[in-house]
Amino acid sequence: NNDDAEISGFITDFTSAEAFRVGEIDVITNANTVFERCTADDLAENLEVEVEGEFDENGAIIADKVKCEFEANIQVESTLDAVDADTGVITIYGVEFTTDMSTRFQDKLDAPVTNFNIEDLAPGDYLDVKGYEQSDGTLYAVKVERDDLDDEHEIQGFVETVGADTIALLGITVSVNDSTEYEDVDETVLTEADFFSM
């Protein structure tokens, strides 16, 4: 009957990248399926996806497009270094994020801009950017908030290297000392030993 289909939800039953279920609906991909923000290799149980395609005679969706929705586990809060509205790339504290039509832009200034988007950003704006690393290694911004200027910088991500008195994440080296406070991703306070043993 080839009716258009669009669903979003979590992969509940993963057989392969070519055959899986979202909720109670079977999804079939093929060589013509386009993957957004991921590749077929990224598909797995409990991954949130949005699927567009057509129903076949068995009620399964033959996917034209599969868009992956990863949890935003990277955050940078600082002043904007550069913005390229043509390519959708913003650079904040030296970290590049890609944005697109699905990125949520929110203006929290006292006189917020209506229909705020990347075109309204300017270097020097204080932003809070949340996103995740895509399969190609680039960072994707899920949400971009503009707020009042602050001299505090906040970086959340996966620790890449550990030195005697430094850690590096997102390519940024951070100095640590005896007064440094440590938290996990859920903001639970940790001892230095527990943090570095994770």
Contacts in CASP RR format, 6 or more apart in sequence:
PFRMAT RR
TARGET T0000
AUTHOR 0000-0000-0000
METHOD contacts of the structure
MODEL  1
NNDDAEISGFITDFTSAEAFRVGEIDVITNANTVFERCTADDLAENLEVE
VEGEFDENGAIIADKVKCEFEANIQVESTLDAVDADTGVITIYGVEFTTD
MSTRFQDKLDAPVTNFNIEDLAPGDYLDVKGYEQSDGTLYAVKVERDDLD
DEHEIQGFVETVGADTIALLGITVSVNDSTEYEDVDETVLTEADFFSM
1 55 0 8 1.000
1 57 0 8 1.000
2 54 0 8 1.000
2 55 0 8 1.000
2 56 0 8 1.000
3 54 0 8 1.000
3 55 0 8 1.000
4 52 0 8 1.000
4 53 0 8 1.000
4 54 0 8 1.000
5 51 0 8 1.000
5 52 0 8 1.000
5 53 0 8 1.000
5 54 0 8 1.000
5 55 0 8 1.000
5 61 0 8 1.000
6 50 0 8 1.000
6 51 0 8 1.000
6 52 0 8 1.000
6 53 0 8 1.000
7 22 0 8 1.000
7 25 0 8 1.000
7 50 0 8 1.000
7 51 0 8 1.000
7 61 0 8 1.000
8 22 0 8 1.000
8 48 0 8 1.000
8 49 0 8 1.000
8 50 0 8 1.000
8 51 0 8 1.000
8 69 0 8 1.000
9 22 0 8 1.000
9 23 0 8 1.000
9 48 0 8 1.000
9 49 0 8 1.000
9 50 0 8 1.000
10 22 0 8 1.000
10 23 0 8 1.000
10 46 0 8 1.000
10 47 0 8 1.000
10 48 0 8 1.000
10 49 0 8 1.000
11 20 0 8 1.000
11 21 0 8 1.000
11 22 0 8 1.000
11 43 0 8 1.000
11 44 0 8 1.000
11 45 0 8 1.000
11 46 0 8 1.000
11 47 0 8 1.000
11 49 0 8 1.000
12 21 0 8 1.000
12 22 0 8 1.000
12 23 0 8 1.000
12 24 0 8 1.000
12 45 0 8 1.000
13 20 0 8 1.000
13 21 0 8 1.000
13 45 0 8 1.000
14 20 0 8 1.000
14 21 0 8 1.000
14 43 0 8 1.000
14 44 0 8 1.000
14 45 0 8 1.000
17 29 0 8 1.000
17 40 0 8 1.000
17 41 0 8 1.000
17 43 0 8 1.000
18 28 0 8 1.000
18 29 0 8 1.000
18 30 0 8 1.000
18 40 0 8 1.000
19 26 0 8 1.000
19 27 0 8 1.000
19 28 0 8 1.000
19 29 0 8 1.000
20 26 0 8 1.000
20 27 0 8 1.000
20 43 0 8 1.000
21 27 0 8 1.000
22 49 0 8 1.000
22 51 0 8 1.000
25 59 0 8 1.000
25 60 0 8 1.000
25 61 0 8 1.000
26 58 0 8 1.000
26 59 0 8 1.000
26 60 0 8 1.000
26 61 0 8 1.000
27 51 0 8 1.000
27 60 0 8 1.000
27 61 0 8 1.000
27 63 0 8 1.000
27 66 0 8 1.000
28 56 0 8 1.000
28 60 0 8 1.000
28 61 0 8 1.000
28 62 0 8 1.000
28 63 0 8 1.000
29 40 0 8 1.000
29 63 0 8 1.000
29 66 0 8 1.000
30 62 0 8 1.000
30 63 0 8 1.000
32 64 0 8 1.000
33 40 0 8 1.000
33 63 0 8 1.000
33 64 0 8 1.000
33 65 0 8 1.000
33 66 0 8 1.000
34 64 0 8 1.000
34 65 0 8 1.000
34 66 0 8 1.000
35 42 0 8 1.000
35 65 0 8 1.000
35 66 0 8 1.000
35 67 0 8 1.000
35 68 0 8 1.000
36 65 0 8 1.000
36 66 0 8 1.000
36 67 0 8 1.000
36 68 0 8 1.000
37 67 0 8 1.000
37 68 0 8 1.000
37 69 0 8 1.000
37 70 0 8 1.000
37 134 0 8 1.000
37 135 0 8 1.000
37 140 0 8 1.000
38 66 0 8 1.000
38 67 0 8 1.000
38 68 0 8 1.000
38 70 0 8 1.000
38 134 0 8 1.000
38 135 0 8 1.000
39 135 0 8 1.000
41 135 0 8 1.000
42 68 0 8 1.000
42 135 0 8 1.000
43 49 0 8 1.000
43 66 0 8 1.000
43 68 0 8 1.000
47 68 0 8 1.000
47 69 0 8 1.000
47 70 0 8 1.000
48 68 0 8 1.000
48 69 0 8 1.000
48 70 0 8 1.000
49 66 0 8 1.000
49 67 0 8 1.000
49 68 0 8 1.000
49 69 0 8 1.000
50 66 0 8 1.000
50 67 0 8 1.000
50 69 0 8 1.000
51 61 0 8 1.000
51 63 0 8 1.000
51 65 0 8 1.000
51 66 0 8 1.000
51 67 0 8 1.000
52 63 0 8 1.000
52 64 0 8 1.000
52 65 0 8 1.000
53 61 0 8 1.000
53 62 0 8 1.000
53 63 0 8 1.000
53 64 0 8 1.000
53 65 0 8 1.000
54 61 0 8 1.000
54 62 0 8 1.000
54 64 0 8 1.000
55 61 0 8 1.000
55 62 0 8 1.000
56 62 0 8 1.000
67 102 0 8 1.000
70 132 0 8 1.000
70 134 0 8 1.000
70 140 0 8 1.000
71 132 0 8 1.000
72 130 0 8 1.000
72 131 0 8 1.000
72 132 0 8 1.000
72 142 0 8 1.000
72 143 0 8 1.000
73 131 0 8 1.000
73 132 0 8 1.000
73 156 0 8 1.000
73 157 0 8 1.000
73 158 0 8 1.000
73 185 0 8 1.000
74 130 0 8 1.000
74 131 0 8 1.000
74 132 0 8 1.000
74 133 0 8 1.000
74 139 0 8 1.000
74 156 0 8 1.000
74 157 0 8 1.000
74 158 0 8 1.000
74 170 0 8 1.000
75 128 0 8 1.000
75 129 0 8 1.000
75 130 0 8 1.000
75 131 0 8 1.000
75 154 0 8 1.000
75 155 0 8 1.000
75 156 0 8 1.000
75 157 0 8 1.000
76 92 0 8 1.000
76 93 0 8 1.000
76 95 0 8 1.000
76 97 0 8 1.000
76 127 0 8 1.000
76 128 0 8 1.000
76 129 0 8 1.000
76 154 0 8 1.000
76 155 0 8 1.000
76 156 0 8 1.000
76 170 0 8 1.000
77 126 0 8 1.000
77 127 0 8 1.000
77 128 0 8 1.000
77 129 0 8 1.000
77 150 0 8 1.000
77 152 0 8 1.000
77 153 0 8 1.000
77 154 0 8 1.000
77 155 0 8 1.000
78 92 0 8 1.000
78 93 0 8 1.000
78 126 0 8 1.000
78 127 0 8 1.000
78 153 0 8 1.000
78 154 0 8 1.000
78 155 0 8 1.000
79 92 0 8 1.000
79 93 0 8 1.000
79 123 0 8 1.000
79 124 0 8 1.000
79 125 0 8 1.000
79 126 0 8 1.000
79 127 0 8 1.000
79 149 0 8 1.000
80 90 0 8 1.000
80 91 0 8 1.000
80 92 0 8 1.000
80 121 0 8 1.000
80 122 0 8 1.000
80 123 0 8 1.000
80 124 0 8 1.000
80 125 0 8 1.000
80 126 0 8 1.000
80 127 0 8 1.000
81 91 0 8 1.000
81 92 0 8 1.000
81 93 0 8 1.000
81 94 0 8 1.000
81 123 0 8 1.000
81 124 0 8 1.000
82 90 0 8 1.000
82 91 0 8 1.000
82 123 0 8 1.000
83 89 0 8 1.000
83 90 0 8 1.000
83 91 0 8 1.000
83 118 0 8 1.000
83 121 0 8 1.000
83 122 0 8 1.000
83 123 0 8 1.000
84 90 0 8 1.000
85 118 0 8 1.000
85 119 0 8 1.000
85 121 0 8 1.000
88 98 0 8 1.000
88 99 0 8 1.000
88 100 0 8 1.000
88 118 0 8 1.000
89 96 0 8 1.000
89 97 0 8 1.000
89 98 0 8 1.000
89 99 0 8 1.000
90 96 0 8 1.000
90 97 0 8 1.000
90 99 0 8 1.000
90 118 0 8 1.000
90 121 0 8 1.000
90 127 0 8 1.000
90 129 0 8 1.000
90 141 0 8 1.000
90 144 0 8 1.000
91 97 0 8 1.000
92 127 0 8 1.000
92 129 0 8 1.000
93 153 0 8 1.000
93 155 0 8 1.000
93 172 0 8 1.000
94 172 0 8 1.000
95 139 0 8 1.000
95 155 0 8 1.000
95 170 0 8 1.000
95 171 0 8 1.000
95 172 0 8 1.000
96 138 0 8 1.000
96 139 0 8 1.000
97 129 0 8 1.000
97 131 0 8 1.000
97 139 0 8 1.000
97 140 0 8 1.000
97 141 0 8 1.000
97 144 0 8 1.000
98 134 0 8 1.000
98 138 0 8 1.000
98 139 0 8 1.000
98 140 0 8 1.000
98 141 0 8 1.000
99 118 0 8 1.000
99 140 0 8 1.000
99 141 0 8 1.000
99 144 0 8 1.000
100 140 0 8 1.000
103 118 0 8 1.000
103 140 0 8 1.000
103 141 0 8 1.000
103 142 0 8 1.000
103 143 0 8 1.000
103 144 0 8 1.000
104 142 0 8 1.000
104 143 0 8 1.000
104 144 0 8 1.000
105 116 0 8 1.000
105 117 0 8 1.000
105 118 0 8 1.000
105 120 0 8 1.000
105 143 0 8 1.000
105 144 0 8 1.000
105 145 0 8 1.000
105 146 0 8 1.000
106 116 0 8 1.000
106 143 0 8 1.000
106 144 0 8 1.000
106 145 0 8 1.000
106 146 0 8 1.000
107 113 0 8 1.000
107 116 0 8 1.000
107 120 0 8 1.000
107 145 0 8 1.000
107 146 0 8 1.000
108 145 0 8 1.000
108 146 0 8 1.000
108 147 0 8 1.000
108 148 0 8 1.000
109 146 0 8 1.000
109 147 0 8 1.000
109 148 0 8 1.000
110 148 0 8 1.000
113 120 0 8 1.000
116 146 0 8 1.000
118 144 0 8 1.000
120 146 0 8 1.000
121 127 0 8 1.000
121 144 0 8 1.000
121 146 0 8 1.000
125 146 0 8 1.000
126 146 0 8 1.000
126 147 0 8 1.000
126 148 0 8 1.000
126 149 0 8 1.000
126 150 0 8 1.000
127 144 0 8 1.000
127 145 0 8 1.000
127 146 0 8 1.000
127 147 0 8 1.000
128 143 0 8 1.000
128 144 0 8 1.000
128 145 0 8 1.000
128 147 0 8 1.000
128 154 0 8 1.000
129 141 0 8 1.000
129 143 0 8 1.000
129 144 0 8 1.000
129 145 0 8 1.000
130 141 0 8 1.000
130 142 0 8 1.000
130 143 0 8 1.000
131 139 0 8 1.000
131 140 0 8 1.000
131 141 0 8 1.000
131 142 0 8 1.000
131 143 0 8 1.000
132 139 0 8 1.000
132 140 0 8 1.000
132 142 0 8 1.000
133 139 0 8 1.000
133 140 0 8 1.000
134 140 0 8 1.000
139 170 0 8 1.000
155 169 0 8 1.000
155 170 0 8 1.000
155 172 0 8 1.000
155 174 0 8 1.000
156 185 0 8 1.000
157 169 0 8 1.000
157 170 0 8 1.000
158 169 0 8 1.000
159 167 0 8 1.000
159 168 0 8 1.000
159 169 0 8 1.000
160 168 0 8 1.000
160 169 0 8 1.000
160 170 0 8 1.000
160 171 0 8 1.000
161 167 0 8 1.000
161 168 0 8 1.000
162 168 0 8 1.000
162 196 0 8 1.000
165 175 0 8 1.000
165 176 0 8 1.000
165 177 0 8 1.000
166 173 0 8 1.000
166 174 0 8 1.000
166 175 0 8 1.000
166 176 0 8 1.000
167 173 0 8 1.000
167 174 0 8 1.000
167 176 0 8 1.000
168 174 0 8 1.000
180 192 0 8 1.000
181 189 0 8 1.000
182 189 0 8 1.000
182 190 0 8 1.000
182 191 0 8 1.000
182 192 0 8 1.000
182 194 0 8 1.000
182 195 0 8 1.000
183 189 0 8 1.000
183 190 0 8 1.000
184 190 0 8 1.000
184 195 0 8 1.000
184 198 0 8 1.000
190 198 0 8 1.000
END
